[in-house]
């Protein structure tokens, strides 16, 4: 989510964080901000939904899903850094 937010902000956009749905909006903007394909956005959005279920409803997330999410997050962060600049990890 933070990498997607950085991509959005690098294009001069600032989502209203006080409004519901801003996490979804930031992820769904990735095709416009850094060219992420729609199929991958669907995967990232599924991770967002899983995180919400875990955080707000106590629905457990498997280690496999958690590991995939971390891997995708690292991949997305690297892509954002490559496209919009930024410090290396």
C-alpha positions as CSV (number, residue, x, y, z in Angstrom):
1,X,0.0,0.0,0.0
2,X,2.8,2.4,0.9
3,X,4.6,1.7,-2.4
4,X,1.4,2.3,-4.4
5,X,0.8,5.5,-2.4
6,X,4.4,6.7,-3.3
7,X,3.7,6.0,-7.0
8,X,0.4,8.0,-6.8
9,X,2.0,10.9,-5.0
10,X,4.9,11.0,-7.5
11,X,2.2,11.9,-10.1
12,X,0.9,14.8,-7.9
13,X,-2.2,12.9,-6.6
14,X,-3.1,12.7,-2.9
15,X,-5.9,10.4,-1.9
16,X,-8.2,11.6,0.8
17,X,-7.2,9.3,3.6
18,X,-10.2,10.3,5.7
19,X,-12.5,8.7,3.1
20,X,-13.2,5.0,3.0
21,X,-11.7,3.1,0.2
22,X,-8.5,5.0,-0.2
23,X,-6.3,1.8,0.1
24,X,-8.3,0.3,-2.8
25,X,-8.0,3.5,-4.8
26,X,-4.3,3.6,-4.4
27,X,-3.8,0.0,-5.6
28,X,-6.2,0.4,-8.4
29,X,-4.3,3.4,-9.7
30,X,-1.1,1.4,-10.3
31,X,-1.8,0.9,-14.0
32,X,-1.9,4.6,-14.5
33,X,1.0,5.5,-12.1
34,X,3.6,2.9,-13.0
35,X,2.0,0.7,-15.6
36,X,1.2,-2.4,-13.4
37,X,-1.0,-4.8,-15.5
38,X,-4.6,-5.3,-14.4
39,X,-4.1,-8.9,-13.6
40,X,-1.4,-8.0,-11.1
41,X,-3.5,-5.3,-9.6
42,X,-6.2,-8.0,-9.0
43,X,-3.6,-10.0,-7.0
44,X,-2.5,-7.0,-5.0
45,X,-6.1,-6.1,-4.3
46,X,-6.7,-9.7,-3.1
47,X,-3.8,-9.2,-0.6
48,X,-5.4,-5.9,0.5
49,X,-8.7,-7.8,1.1
50,X,-7.0,-10.6,3.0
51,X,-5.2,-8.0,5.2
52,X,-8.6,-6.3,6.0
53,X,-10.2,-9.7,6.8
54,X,-7.3,-10.5,9.2
55,X,-7.1,-7.0,10.8
56,X,-10.8,-6.3,11.2
57,X,-12.5,-9.7,11.4
58,X,-9.7,-12.0,12.7
59,X,-9.7,-14.2,9.7
60,X,-6.3,-16.0,9.6
61,X,-3.9,-15.7,6.7
62,X,-1.8,-18.7,5.8
63,X,2.0,-18.4,5.9
64,X,2.1,-19.0,2.2
65,X,-0.2,-16.1,1.5
66,X,1.7,-13.9,3.9
67,X,5.0,-14.8,2.1
68,X,3.5,-14.1,-1.3
69,X,2.3,-10.8,-0.1
70,X,5.8,-9.9,1.2
71,X,7.3,-10.9,-2.1
72,X,4.9,-8.9,-4.1
73,X,5.4,-5.9,-1.8
74,X,9.1,-6.1,-2.3
75,X,8.7,-6.4,-6.1
76,X,6.3,-3.5,-6.2
77,X,8.6,-1.3,-4.1
78,X,11.5,-2.0,-6.4
79,X,9.3,-1.1,-9.4
80,X,8.2,2.2,-7.8
81,X,11.8,3.1,-7.0
82,X,12.9,2.3,-10.5
83,X,10.2,4.4,-12.1
84,X,9.9,7.3,-9.8
85,X,13.2,7.4,-8.0
86,X,14.0,7.0,-4.3
87,X,16.6,5.6,-2.0
88,X,17.6,2.0,-2.1
89,X,16.7,-0.3,0.8
